[in-house]
């Protein structure tokens, strides 16, 4: 039976098939983008190397499982609030059909702050990497469950050539092994099953042992309070990615600061 992930991936691949990319033009646009900010480095400095844990704060309007979260958000204002609250990096959803995002959200968020920005979308082709760099993204998402081993290795190399960090997302030990075999050095463990959209709060810790110390390790989804953040920091994660708990908060900066109180610096 087809899942939501299958549907989303099919839609993205069909879009490129219907309107093939002009790679030459995209390469020229990517070359003209502002210099990339060091996304992976920012997380490493905030994480174990700095004795704390970094936070990737997400700009997210809706989700397939929860529907509208913050459909009227101001991406620039939210990014500024996240920076004030102590975020290390931003994640911006740019998928329009399923998440209500856009390139404009990423452009506005990045222009508002000095933080590195992840383009949170479904990478299915080299063109996606070029589009991400052209719009100013500093990092891209590569979902192991969505890619073949060949695609994963190829996209990792292409991202590096463009100066992009690649957050390689896994859900279990087998996917972690595939990510490492492909050369991933920045790995996110998503506690949300992208096929059922259910969250398993034990997933990150279960997969952590498959990730060696040299990898920057990120826990994603289902992170709601300072206790969650502290537990993941103490286990050895460098960063957490938080979306819903922040975009639905009345005061995102205060909510972010509360998540990080006493843990961003290891205090």
C-alpha positions in Angstrom: 0.0 0.0 0.0 1.3 3.4 -0.9 2.2 5.7 2.0 2.2 9.5 2.3 6.0 9.4 1.8 5.5 7.5 -1.4 2.9 10.0 -2.6 5.1 13.0 -1.9 8.2 11.5 -3.6 6.2 10.4 -6.6 4.8 14.0 -6.9 8.3 15.5 -6.7 9.7 13.1 -9.3 6.7 13.7 -11.6 7.2 17.4 -11.4 10.8 17.2 -12.6 9.8 14.7 -15.3 7.0 17.0 -16.6 9.4 20.1 -16.6 13.0 18.9 -17.0 15.5 21.2 -15.4 17.9 23.3 -17.3 21.0 22.3 -15.3 23.2 24.8 -17.0 21.0 27.7 -16.0 20.6 26.3 -12.5 24.3 25.9 -12.1 24.8 29.5 -13.1 22.1 30.6 -10.6 23.7 28.6 -7.8 27.1 30.0 -8.6 25.7 33.5 -8.1 24.1 32.8 -4.7 25.6 34.3 -1.5 28.4 32.2 0.1 27.1 29.3 2.1 27.1 29.5 5.9 28.6 26.5 7.8 25.5 24.6 8.9 27.3 21.4 10.1 30.0 23.5 11.8 27.5 25.5 13.7 25.9 22.4 15.1 29.3 20.8 15.9 30.4 23.9 17.8 27.1 24.1 19.8 27.1 20.3 20.5 29.6 18.0 22.1 32.6 20.1 21.1 31.1 23.0 23.0 29.7 20.9 25.9 26.1 21.5 25.1 23.5 20.9 22.3 22.4 23.0 19.4 18.8 23.7 18.3 17.7 23.7 14.7 14.5 25.8 14.8 12.0 25.1 12.1 9.8 27.4 10.0 6.8 25.2 9.2 3.3 26.2 8.2 1.6 22.8 8.1 2.1 19.1 8.0 0.3 16.2 6.4 -0.4 14.6 9.7 -1.4 17.6 11.8 -2.8 20.0 9.1 -2.3 23.7 9.6 0.2 24.7 12.4 0.9 28.3 11.6 -0.4 29.1 8.1 -0.1 32.8 8.5 3.4 32.9 10.0 5.9 35.7 9.0 9.0 33.8 8.0 11.4 36.7 8.6 9.8 37.6 12.0 9.9 34.0 13.1 13.5 33.6 12.1 14.4 36.7 14.1 12.6 35.3 17.1 14.5 32.0 16.8 17.8 33.8 16.6 16.8 35.8 19.7 15.9 32.6 21.5 19.3 31.0 20.9 18.8 28.8 17.8 22.0 27.5 16.2 20.5 27.0 12.8 17.1 27.3 11.0 15.1 24.7 9.0 12.6 26.1 6.5 10.0 23.9 4.7 9.8 24.8 1.0 7.4 22.1 -0.1 4.1 23.9 -1.1 1.6 21.1 -1.7 2.1 19.1 1.5 3.7 21.6 4.0 2.5 25.0 2.7 6.1 26.2 2.4 7.8 28.2 -0.4 11.2 29.4 -1.6 10.0 32.9 -0.4 9.9 31.6 3.2 13.5 30.5 3.0 14.7 33.6 1.3 13.0 35.8 3.9 14.1 33.8 6.9 17.8 33.7 5.7 17.8 37.4 5.0 16.5 38.2 8.5 19.3 36.5 10.5 22.9 35.4 10.3 22.1 31.7 11.1 22.8 28.9 8.6 19.6 27.6 6.9 18.5 24.1 5.9 16.2 23.8 2.9 13.7 21.2 4.3 12.3 19.5 1.3 12.4 16.2 -0.6 15.6 15.9 -2.6 15.1 13.6 -5.6 17.5 15.0 -8.2 20.7 17.0 -8.7 18.4 19.9 -9.8 17.0 20.0 -6.2 20.5 20.7 -4.9 21.1 23.4 -7.4 17.7 25.0 -6.7 18.5 25.0 -3.0 21.9 26.7 -3.4 20.4 29.2 -5.9 17.7 30.3 -3.3 20.5 30.7 -0.7 20.2 27.5 1.3 23.2 26.5 3.3 22.1 22.8 3.8 19.8 20.3 2.2 18.0 17.2 3.4 18.7 13.8 2.0 16.3 11.1 3.3 17.8 7.7 3.1 14.4 6.0 2.8 13.7 8.0 -0.3 17.0 7.4 -2.2 18.9 4.5 -3.6 22.5 4.0 -2.5 23.7 5.4 -5.8 21.6 8.5 -5.5 22.6 9.0 -1.9 26.3 8.9 -2.7 25.9 11.0 -5.8 23.9 13.7 -4.0 26.3 13.9 -1.1 29.2 14.5 -3.5 27.2 17.1 -5.4 26.1 18.9 -2.3 29.7 19.1 -1.1 30.8 20.5 -4.4 28.2 23.2 -4.1 29.3 24.1 -0.5 26.1 22.7 1.0 26.0 20.7 4.2 23.8 17.6 3.8 21.6 16.5 6.7 21.2 12.8 6.0 18.0 11.5 7.6 17.6 8.0 9.0 15.0 6.0 10.9 16.9 2.8 12.0 20.2 1.2 12.2 20.1 -0.2 8.7 19.5 3.2 7.2 22.3 4.6 9.5 24.7 2.1 8.0 23.6 3.1 4.5 24.2 6.8 5.3 27.7 6.1 6.7 28.6 3.9 3.8 27.7 6.8 1.4 30.0 9.1 3.4 27.5 11.1 5.5 29.1 13.1 8.3 25.9 14.9 9.5 23.1 12.5 10.3 19.6 13.1 11.7 17.6 10.4 13.4 13.9 11.2 12.7 11.7 9.8 15.4 8.7 10.3 13.1 8.0 7.4 10.8 7.5 9.1 7.5 5.3 6.3 6.3 2.8 6.4 9.2 3.8 9.8 10.6 3.7 8.3 14.1 6.4 9.4 16.6 8.5 7.0 18.6 10.3 8.9 21.4 12.8 6.1 21.9 13.9 5.9 18.3 16.8 8.4 18.5 18.4 6.7 21.4 18.0 3.3 19.8 19.8 4.4 16.7 22.5 6.6 18.4 24.8 3.6 18.9 25.1 3.1 15.2 26.6 6.6 14.7 30.3 7.0 15.4 31.8 9.9 17.3 33.1 11.6 14.2 29.5 12.2 12.9 27.5 15.3 13.9 24.3 13.7 15.3 20.9 15.3 15.3 17.7 14.1 16.8 14.5 15.1 15.0 10.7 15.2 15.8 8.8 14.6 19.0 11.0 17.0 21.0 8.7 19.2 23.2 10.5 20.3 26.4 13.8 20.9 28.1 13.7 17.4 29.6 13.6 15.9 26.1 16.5 18.2 25.0 18.6 17.4 28.1 18.0 13.6 27.7 19.3 13.7 24.1 22.2 16.0 25.0 23.3 13.6 27.8 23.0 10.6 25.4 25.5 12.2 23.0 23.4 14.1 20.4 25.0 17.4 19.1 21.7 19.0 18.1 17.9 18.7 18.0 15.5 19.8 15.3 12.3 21.3 16.7 9.3 22.4 14.7 5.7 22.0 15.9 6.5 22.9 19.5 8.0 26.2 18.4 5.7 27.4 15.6 2.6 26.8 17.7 4.0 28.7 20.7 2.5 32.1 21.6 6.1 33.3 22.1 8.5 31.2 20.0 11.6 33.0 21.3 10.7 32.3 24.9 9.7 28.7 24.1 13.0 28.1 22.4 14.9 29.7 25.3 13.0 27.4 27.7 13.9 24.4 25.7 17.5 25.3 25.9 17.6 26.6 29.5 20.6 25.1 31.1 21.4 22.7 28.3 22.7 24.8 25.3 25.9 25.4 27.1 25.9 22.2 29.2 25.2 24.1 32.4 
